[in-house]
Amino acid sequence: MSSVFIKRYPSKGEFPKESGFYLTNLGSRHYMANTISRWFDCEPQWWLEEIELPSEEEILEVAPNVRCVNQFWNGVNFILNKLKGGKNEI
């Protein structure tokens, strides 16, 4: 499985759903869900949330159910190219 990391901002109310260690602007920090002082020491400006990308098989399962298959694949390729840092041509 491939994944991407999305930058989240506690100042906007974006907090991890589960306790654990997260990469932040202060390095690796421990987060405690369901507590008053959530971060172990001080609250970071941002933290990274890992999001798994769908597999090719999962994408292929969805594709036949889409009305405009060509537009769907153009969108999929645009997003994949953006994540890889390539050209963003549609």
Backbone torsions as a table, in degrees:
resi	resn	phi	psi	omega
1	MET	NA	140.4	174.0
2	SER	-100.1	153.5	178.1
3	SER	-144.2	163.3	175.5
4	VAL	-125.9	161.5	177.2
5	PHE	-114.5	128.8	-179.5
6	ILE	-108.7	133.7	179.7
7	LYS	-78.7	126.7	179.2
8	ARG	-117.2	149.3	-174.7
9	TYR	-120.6	112.9	176.9
10	PRO	-57.5	-31.9	179.6
11	SER	-62.8	-20.3	177.1
12	LYS	-98.7	8.7	179.7
13	GLY	82.4	17.3	-179.2
14	GLU	-96.3	107.5	-178.4
15	PHE	-125.5	153.8	175.5
16	PRO	-60.2	151.1	178.7
17	LYS	-82.4	-24.4	-176.1
18	GLU	-126.3	152.4	174.2
19	SER	-68.0	149.9	178.2
20	GLY	154.8	-173.3	178.9
21	PHE	-94.8	136.1	-179.0
22	TYR	-132.8	148.4	175.2
23	LEU	-79.7	130.1	-178.4
24	THR	-133.8	179.0	175.3
25	ASN	-67.3	-12.3	177.7
26	LEU	-102.7	10.5	-175.9
27	GLY	97.5	-161.0	178.5
28	SER	-74.7	125.2	-178.1
29	ARG	-130.4	145.2	179.1
30	HIS	-86.2	133.8	179.2
31	TYR	-117.2	135.5	178.7
32	MET	-114.6	110.7	177.5
33	ALA	-71.4	151.1	175.5
34	ASN	62.3	34.8	174.5
35	THR	-131.5	162.8	-178.8
36	ILE	-69.7	-52.8	176.0
37	SER	-93.9	96.2	-170.6
38	ARG	-67.9	-46.6	-178.1
39	TRP	-88.3	144.7	-173.8
40	PHE	-56.2	-45.4	-179.6
41	ASP	-117.3	-76.9	178.2
42	CYS	-127.4	151.4	-176.7
43	GLU	-72.8	129.0	179.6
44	PRO	-77.0	164.4	174.7
45	GLN	-72.6	-35.9	177.7
46	TRP	-150.4	161.7	174.6
47	TRP	-139.5	161.7	-177.6
48	LEU	-105.8	127.4	176.8
49	GLU	-102.3	125.9	178.4
50	GLU	-84.6	129.4	179.2
51	ILE	-125.1	124.2	179.1
52	GLU	-76.0	134.4	175.8
53	LEU	-83.4	150.3	177.5
54	PRO	-67.4	147.8	177.4
55	SER	-75.6	166.3	178.0
56	GLU	-60.3	-36.9	179.2
57	GLU	-63.7	-42.2	178.5
58	GLU	-64.6	-38.6	177.7
59	ILE	-65.2	-42.8	-179.9
60	LEU	-64.9	-30.8	177.4
61	GLU	-66.1	-34.4	-177.1
62	VAL	-82.8	-34.9	-172.9
63	ALA	-52.8	-46.1	-178.0
64	PRO	-64.0	-20.5	-178.2
65	ASN	-89.3	2.1	-178.1
66	VAL	-95.3	137.0	-178.6
67	ARG	-61.7	-50.6	-175.7
68	CYS	-106.6	85.1	-174.5
69	VAL	-60.1	-41.4	179.9
70	ASN	-62.0	-43.5	178.4
71	GLN	-65.3	-37.6	177.6
72	PHE	-59.2	-50.2	-178.7
73	TRP	-66.4	-34.9	175.2
74	ASN	-60.8	-42.1	178.5
75	GLY	-65.6	-43.4	178.9
76	VAL	-60.9	-47.7	-179.3
77	ASN	-65.2	-36.9	177.1
78	PHE	-60.3	-47.5	-178.9
79	ILE	-65.3	-45.1	179.9
80	LEU	-62.1	-42.4	178.1
81	ASN	-65.0	-38.1	177.8
82	LYS	-62.6	-43.0	-180.0
83	LEU	-66.9	-33.4	-179.6
84	LYS	-82.7	-9.3	-179.9
85	GLY	82.4	19.5	-179.3
86	GLY	-91.8	-166.3	179.2
87	LYS	-68.9	147.4	-178.3
88	ASN	-109.5	45.8	179.8
89	GLU	-84.0	142.4	175.7
90	ILE	-109.4	NA	NA
